[in-house]
């Protein structure tokens, strides 16, 4: 019975999720009035299916000296270092028939897909390339996701350690200071035709393609414009991919950031694959980053690989969802769990796409007094896709487990009001989706349609607070919480994204207690402040008054993630966060003014953290089950932290809740306020605290509140009585009079006496 709900959800997903994967931003700008209507796939021409698939080529095992090519043979005369020296071209072939998208790919791509493989297919001894083989494809081996370890990458030479073979990974980023241990590519030690970089797959693999980039650098222009591909079973005897009777030359890059895909004319089965540059940018060097596409062949006798293969038992929809598919998936979840879910939108994007959110609660649509509100946000950067898919997986998982009677999930849903906003920047996502998981590059789709980085687009309240503290205007003129948004930010002419305004209105409307915004490109949890206090520094540890609470919240996620606190794991790009167990203070990493984390802390009650869920911003579809396993427990544990600290009601003598009452904790220079019903939640670590509640027109009240180690917030209620002045005002207003201000009356009398004397 526990799994019937899961099976039903999978069936529903299979029936509903049939929209073409290639729906791009061009068609997404207009809302579809019939969200539940699915488009059908056009049938592929029969000749495309009947064509036989060529068998993969496998290089022979070595049979002694001279049995095969050993190392790169002397190349044909070719002008080196000439970007204009065009590689050998084969006759054009007819266009491929309409195809269904590959797993994890899209039909239209922003990245460059060269035609060399299609051209060569018609020349390869007359053997045509089967369209089914092209459509099927193979996933990346994992250079970008770090599945391929540094020990599996080798090169002929390298300029220095920081430009070694281990840095030749797709989309790897250079450090702030180039020419250190963390540079942005593999670069050969010499510029000649004998240089190579190779990958040891550690098992027989059907290689199908190569993706390359140039060097990530602010100052230098280095990329490879053409190359050969070789394969081997033993790393000594190499077979070069052929173009008819000669070695095939693949077109490389024309600049350093846009990835270029070359598909092999026929899949090659081998253990090793080698890239041999043939030409490179005129004034540059041989430098490249790469990813290899390949399908590892089954090896039941290899215990090492069986042990490290990741599987999941959760029946979820592990695929990439464009905007339309995302809406339909939300609808399926809502239909499966109508009693605990609600779909709503918080506004629209620049292109008019609705910003959909899903609420999960035992009473969806209403705030329950005493029940904390939690949110997850993903997709502020449209190309950081993993967070978006994790959110869609999470809402499916919570629905399934609730129906299955999982006591932990049932308790979480019944005691928490959860909001999930999976795509804050749908315009940017549609751009990234067109590029695809490997060909989108590092930045395609990061910004909104009007070029704004949402993550840094919130008002800078840090400066207002710190300047007030320096002038000693706190708390009289500027409080330490609920700092007002500057007027210039609210004007229509301000450079503020409509998505940013929507989030601000959302956070002001709902009394969130805790939130996480999921990002990508790193593996760490960052907590505020994100902005340095010293104007002349770019990195400086800048803690909030709640630093210990934020550290715990960050550690609660990182410590339950499968990789974040693993001291043996390789750093994603340049930063090693192991010294703080997979967590970092945002300002000590890199300063950001106007971050969501800082704004949330200074303008609302919500404690917000940035959760970077993976080195690869846009992992291949085949990686989603493993990424879900990496993050599933962390996502749940982090939500449970909303129940840590104290909570309660602030009421008057008649039992009515007092809104906007200030809750202060002795020794912590940051207050929070009660919600409209007078309820509050204050995140605190275990300990004993002196807590004061105060409200305008009421006498303050102070209590000692104990926070234990067990999960569950301590109840700490306050009853406030009105001040004498407030009572007098009430009585006077009741009879239509205004209370007399005694100090003002004395001043008037003094002024009258002075005038009489004069």
N, C-alpha and C positions, 0 to 999 in steps of 0.2 A: 504493500500500500504506500510505503514511503516514497517509492520512485514512480508511482503512476503519474503524479503531477509533472515530474521531469520528462517522462516519455511523451506526455500530451503536449508539453511546450515544444519539444523537438519536432513533433509532427506538425504543429501549427507553424513553426518557423519554416519548415521545409515547404509547406504549402504556400506561405505568404511571401517569403523572401525570394522572389524571382525577378526582381527589377534588374535591368542590365547594370553591370558594375561600372560601366563607363559613363553614367549620367554625370555630366560636368557642370561647372558653374554657369555656363551659358544658359542652360535650361533650368537652372535652379533658382534663378532670380525671381521667378514668379511663383507664388504659392499655388500648389495644385489643389483645387477645391475638392477633389475626390482622393483623399489621402490613402484610402484603402484599395484603390484601383491599381493593379499591377500591369506593367507592360510585359508583353510576351516576347520571347527571343525569336528573331527571324531564323528560319531553318537554313542550315548550311547546304550549299549545293552538293548534290550527290557525288560529284567527281572528287570533291575535296575529302570525302570520307572513304572513297573506295581506293584511293591511292595507297599503295603499300608503304609501310614505314621502313626506311633503310636500317639495317642492323648497325649498332654502334661499332666503331672501329676500336680495336684494342691492340696496342703495340705489343709485339712479340717479346717474350722473356729473353734475356741475353743468352746467346748460344756460343759465346766465346768471342775473342777479338775479331773485329771487323763485321760482326753480325749486325750491327746497327750504327747509327750516328752517335758518336761520343762527343758531347759538348757541341756548341754551335759551330757548324762548318764555316769556313771562310765565306763571307757573304759576297754576293755579286757587287761589282762596283756601284757605289751609290753615294751621292754627295751628302756627307753628314751635316747635322745641325741646320738643315734647311726645312723650315716649316712649309715652304712652297714646293718642296720635292714631294710630289704626290705619289702615293702608293699605287702599285699595279692594280688596274681595274679589270674586271671580267665583264663580259656582255651582260646587259640587263636582262632580268627575267620578268615574266608577267607578274602583276600584283597578286598577292595572296587573296584567296576568297574570304568573305566575311567569316570571322572567327569568334568563338566565345572567348571571354577573357581568361588569361592564365590565373592560376591560384595566386592571390596576393598582388596581382598586377591590374592594369587598366588598359583599355584599348588605345586611348590617346595619352601621350606622354609629353611632358615638358623637356625631359632629358633627351639627349640625342641618341637615336638608335640608328647605327650605320647600316648601309645596305650591302656591305661586303659579303655577309654570309649568304644573302639571297642571290647575289650575283654569282658567287662561286658555286652555288649548288648546281646550276645548270651546266657548269664546266667540269664538274668532278666526275670525269669519265662517263658523262651522260646520265648519272644517277640523280633524279630529281629529289628535292627535299620534301618529305611528307609534311603536309599541312597539319596533320594531327600531332606530329612531333613538335612543330613550332608552337602549336597551341598549348601543348601539355607543359613544356618547359620544366625547369628544375629550380629549386629555391637556392638562395645564396648559401655557400658553405659556412659563412659566419665570420668573416674578417671584421666586419663592422660591429657585430654583436659580441665579439671576443670569444666566440666558440672556438675559433682557430687561435691557438695559443702562440705566443712569441716564438716558441721552440719549433713551430711548424713552418716558420717563414725563414727563408734563406736567400742570400743575394751574392752575386759575383764579387762586388766591392761596395763600399759605402763611404761617403765623405767623412763621416764621424759617427759616433754612437747615436746621437740625437737624430740622425738621418738614416738609421739602420733599417733593415728589412722589416723589423717589428713595427715601424711607423708607416709602412705602406698599406694602410687600411683605408677603405672608402670613408670619406667624410671626417677623418681624424683632424683635429684642430691643433694648431701650433700654440705654444705657450705665449704669455704676454711678452716675454723677452725671447726673441728668436735666437738661434744659435746656441741653445742650451740642450738639455737632455730630452726635451719634449718638442721636437720640431714637427712640421706638417707634411711629411712624405718620406718615402725612401728615395734617396738620391745616390746615384752611382759615384764611385770615387774617380772614375775617368769617363770621358765622353767619347766612347767608341762603340763599334757594332758588336762587341763581345760581352756586353753587360747583360745581366738578367736578374730577375727576381722570381722565386718559385715558392709554391705551396705544397706541403706534404699533407695530403688528406688522411693519411694513416690507415687507409683502407681503399679498396678498389672503388672508384667513383666514376659515374657517367658524367663527364664534363660537357656542358652545353653552351657556355658563354662566358665572356669576360667583360667587366665594367671598369673603366678607368677614369681617373681625374688627374689634374695637375697638383702642384704643391700648394698647400695652404700657407700663404705668406702675404703680409702687407707690403713688403718691399721688393720681393723678387718675382720674376715671371719664369716659371719652369714647368714645362709639360712635354710629354711625348706625343709626337704627331703620327707615328705609325710603329707597328711592332709585329713580330711573329709570335706564334704560340706553339709550344712543344709539350709533349707528354711523355711520361716514362713510368715503368713499373719498378725501377730500382735506383733511380736518380743518376745512373751512369749512361745507359743507352737511351737516347732521346729520339723521338719521331716528331718531325715538324708537320703541322697541319698544312695540307697541300691545296693548291688551287689548280686543279687539273694535274699537269705534270710538274709544276713548279711550286716552290714554297709560297704560301699565301701571306700576303701583307695586309694587315688589318688597319683601317683608318683609326687614328687616335683622337686626341683632343685638339681643340682650336683655342681654348683658354683654360684657366686652372680650376674652375669650380663646377661647371656643368658636367655631370657624369655622362659618359658615352658607352653604350652597350654594343658589343659585337657578338653575334651568335655564331657558333661553329657550324660549318656547312653540314657536318655529320657529327653526332655525339661521339666523343672519344672516351673509352674506358681505360683508366689507368689510376695509379696512386698519386703521381706527382704531375703538376702542371707548371710550366715555366713561361714567363713573358720576356721576350728578347727585343728591346727597343731598336728600331731601325732609323728613325729620324726624330728630331726634337726641335723645339722653338729656337729660332735663330740665335738670340743673345742669351739663351738660358742653358740649363744643364739637363741631364737625364734624371728626371724626378717624376714619380707617379704614386698615386694611391689607387687601390683596386679592390674589387670584389669578384669572386669566382662563382659562377652558377654551376651547380652539380648535384646529382642524386647519388648519395652513397648506396652502394649495392649491399644487400643483406649478407650478413656474416654471422650465422648462428654460433660459430665456434669461438668468436671473439668476446670474451667475458668483459673486457674493458669497455667496449662500446655498449654492450647490453646494460651494464651497470650505470652508465652515464646518460642513457636515453631517458628523456623526460616524458612521462605520460600523465594524463589527468583522467579522473573518473567522473568529472562534472559534465553533464550533457548540456552544453551551452553552444551558442552560435559563434564559433570561432572563425570569423571572417571580418574583412574591412567593410564598413557600412558608409555609403555616401549619405547625403542629406535625406533623400527619400527613403532609403533603406533604414536609416536611423529612426525616422518617424514611425515607420511600419513596425519596427521592433518594439518601440515604446508601446504602440497600440496592442501588440500581441501580449506583452507583459501585463498591461492594464486589463486586458480581457481574461487573462489567466488568474489574476489576483485583483478583482475589482473592489474588494472590501478593504484593501490596504494600500492601494495605489491611486494616484491622481496625476494627470498630465496637464500642465499649464505652461504658459510662456511668460517671460519677464520683459519682453520687448522684441525689437527687430534689429537685424544687422543693417549695415550700410546698403546692401543689395536687396533688402526687404525680406530676408529669411528670418522666420520666427526663432527666437532663442528658447527652445523647449527645455523644460525641466520635469522631472518625475519626483513626486512626493511619495514616500513610503512611511505609513503610520497606521495605527489601528483606528484612527479617526481622521482620515485624510480630509484636508480642506479647512481644518480648524486648529487653532492653538489651544492646547489643553493646559490649564493652569498647573504649574509644577513640573511640566514635561519639557526638557531642554530641546532646542532646535540645533540641528547639525547640517552642514552642507559639504558636498564635494563639487568642485568646479574643475573642468578640464577644457583643453583646447583654446586657451587664451592666445597661444601661438598656434595657428592653424596647421602647421606642418608637424607638430608634436602629437602624433596620432595615437601612440600607445595609451596615453591617459584616457583619451576618448573611448577607445575600445574596452579598456578596463572598467570604465563606468557603465558601459552597456552590458558587460559581462556581470558586473556587480548587481545591477538591478534584476537581471535574470536569476542570479544565484539566490538573492534574498527572497524572491517570489517562490522559487522552487523549494527552498529549505523551509520557508514558512508553511507551505502546503504540506510538506513532509513531516512537520511537527518537530523540527530541530529546536530543542528547548533554548539553546543559546540565541538563535536568530529570532525565535518567537519573543523572547524577553527583550531583545534589542528593539524590535519593531514596536512592541507594545509600550515601551518606556521611553522611546525617542521619536521625535519627528525628523525624519531624514529627507533631505532635498539633494537631488543629483542633477547637475547641469553639465551634460557631457560635451557640449560644443559651444563655447562662448564666442568663437570666431568662425562661424560656418563658411563665410566667404573665403577666408584664407585656406580652410580645409579643402574646399572644392578645387582650389588651384593645386594644392599638394596632391590631391587625389588624381588629378589629371596626369601629373608627373609619374606617380607610382611609387612604390616602396623603395626602389633602388635608384630611380632616375630623377627624383625630385631635388636632390642636392641638400645642402644644409639650411637654406633659407627660403626656398620657394614656398609661399603661403604663410610665412611667419607673421606678417603684418595684416592688418585689416585691409579692406578694399581701398581705403583712402590713405594707406601707408602709415598707420599708427600702431605702435607696439602697446597693446592693451595692458600688459603686465606692468608697464612703467607710466601709465597714463592717468593715474589717480592724483588728487591734490597733494602737494607736499605739506603735510601738517607737522612734520618733524621740525622744520626750520621755525615755524610759528611757536612751537612749544619751547625749543631750546633758546630762542631769542628772548622769550618772556621769562624763562628761568634766569638767564644772564642779567636781565633788567630787574629781576625780583618782582615780576608782575604776576607770579603764580602764587596762590590760585585766584587772586582778586580779579584779574582781567582775562587770563587764559587758564582754564582748568587743565588738569592732567589727563582728562578723558573727554569724550564727546566734544572734541575741538571742532568748531564750526568750519564749514567749507568756505574758502575765500570767495568774495563776490565775483572776482574776475573769472574764476573757474566756472561759475554758473551762467556766465553770459553766452549768448549764442555764437559769438565770434571766437570763443576759446577753442584751441586745438584739442578737442576732446571727442573721442569716438562715441558714436551712439551706443555701441556695446558697453562702453565704460559707464555712461550715464544710466543705462539699464541696470547694471550690476549695483551701482550706488543706490538707486531707488529700491531695488530688491533687498539690499542689506539694511536699509533704513526702515523698511516695512516689517521685516521678520526679525525677531530678537535672537539671532544666531549666537550660540555660545562658543562653538568650536567649528573650524573649517579647514579644509585642505585643498589647495589648488595644485593639480597634477600637471607636471611639465616633463620635458624629455631632454635627451642629450647628455645627461649625467646620471649618477646613481648616488643620491645623497638627499637628506632632508634639511632644508634651510629654514631657520627661524629668525624673527626680527630682533633688532632693527636691521633693515636692508640698506640704510643710508648712514654713512659715517658722520660723526659730529664735527670732526676737524675738517675745515674747508680745504686744506692743502693736501689731504691724503686721499688715496683711492682705495686703500684697504686698512681697516682699523676695527678691532673688536668693539662693537657698540651694543652693549646689552640693554634690554628693557628692564624696568623695575621688576618684571615677572620672569627674569632670566631663568631661574631654577625650574619654573613651571614649563617654560618653553623647551628647555633642555630635555625634560622628562617626556614631553609630548613628542619631540623629534625622535628620541631614543625608542619610544614605544613602537614607532613605525619601523625604524631602521633595524632594531634588534630582532624583529620577527620576520623581516624580509630574508629571503634565502641567500642573498648575496651581499647586501650592503655592509654588513659587519664582518665579512669573510676577509681576514687579513691576507689570504693567499691570492685574492683576485687581483687582476691587472687593473690599473687605473684606466678610466675611459679615454681621457685625452692627456691632461697634464697634472691635474690636481689629485692628491692622495688624501682622502678624508678619514683614513683609519685612526688618526690620532684622537679624533673625537667620536669614534665608533659610528661612522657613517652619517654624522650630523655636522652642521656648520652654522655659525652665525653669519647671516647674509652679508653684513657690512665687512666682515673680515675676509670674505671671498671676493666680492667686487661691489662697489657702492652703487646703489640705485636710488634715485629720487622719485618719489611718487609711486612706490610699489603698493600692490594690493595688501600685502602683509602689514605694512606700517599704517596704511590708511585704515584698515579694519581695526587694528588695535587702538588707534587714537581717536577714531570717529564713532565706533560702535563698541558693543560689549564683546565682540567676537575675537577669539584668539585664532589667528590664521597662520598657516605654515605652507611653504612651497615644497612639494614632494616630487623629486626628479626620479622617475621610475625606470629609466633605462638609458644605456649609452646610445642606442640606436633610436632616433626620434620616430622613425617610421619603419618598424620591423616588418619583415615579410609575414604574410598570413600564416605560414607554417610555424612561425615563432610564437604565435598568440597563446596556444595552450601552455607552453613553458612560462611565458611571462605572467600568465594568470596564476600559475602555481607559485611563482616567485612573490607575487603581491597579494594573493587572496587573504592570507592570515593577517597581514599588515593592515589591509584596508578595514577589516573587521575590528581588530584591536584598537586602531586609531579612533574609530567611531565610539568604541566603548569608553574612551577617556573622557567623553563629555559628562560622564557620571562621576567624575573625581573632583573632590573639593567640598564646598558647602552650597546649599540651596535653601530657599525659604520664601516666606511671604512677608511683606511689610504692609500692615493694615492700621487703620485708625481705630478709635475706641468702639466704633459701631461695626467693626469687622469688614469694612470696605477697603479694598486694595488701594494703595497709594502709588500711582505711576510716577516715574522719574525720581524716585527716592534714591539718594546716593549711598552706596555701600562702600565703606572704607575699611581697609585692613591695616592695622598698625604695623609700621615698618615697611609697607609696600606703597610707593608713591604712584599708585595708579588705581583709580576708583572705577566702579561700574554703576549702572542704574537699573532700576526695576522696570519691567515691561508694563504694558497698559493695565494689566490686572494686578499689579503689585508683586508679581513673582520675580525671582532673580536666581541666578546661578553664578557662582564665583569659583573658577578653577584654582585649586591650591594643591600643593603637595602635602603628604601626611605631616601633621604637627598640630600645635595648639596656637590659636590665633585670637587676637582681640579685635572684634568686628564692631563697627559703628554704623547705624542707619540714621540718616537724617533727610529731612525734606522741608521745603519752604513752608513756613507756617506751623511747623510741628517741632516739638522738643526732640532732641536726638536721644538715641538709646544705644547702649553699648553692652556687648555680651562676649563671653569667652566661648569659642566654638572649636571643637576638637575634630580633626580630620584623621581618620584611621587608614590603615593599609589595605583593608578590604575594599573591593569595588563597591561603589554606591556613595553618593554625596550625603554629607551630614545635614540633617534638617536644622535650620537655625532661623527661627521666625522672630519678627519684631512687631510690637504694637506701639504706635506713636500717639501721643496726645497733643492737641493743639496748644500753641503758646497763648499767653494772656492777650497779647496784641491781636493775634488771629481771632480769638474769641470776641474781643471788642469790635473788631471790624465786621465780624459776622452779625453781631447784634445791631450795630449801626446801619449796615446795609439792609437788614431786615426791615428797618423802619425808614428807609430812604434817606439816611444821613451818612455823612462821611466822618470817620473818626478824626479827632483833632490831633494834629501832630504837635506835641508839646515843645520840642526844640524849635520848630518853625515859629510857634507862637511867641516864644521868648525873644527870638531875633526881631520879630516885628515890633514888640514892645520896646526893645532897646533902640531900634531905629526911630521910633516915635519920640522917645525921650530926647535923643540927640537933636532931632529937628526942633523940639520945643526949646532946648537950651540955646540953639543957634538963633 
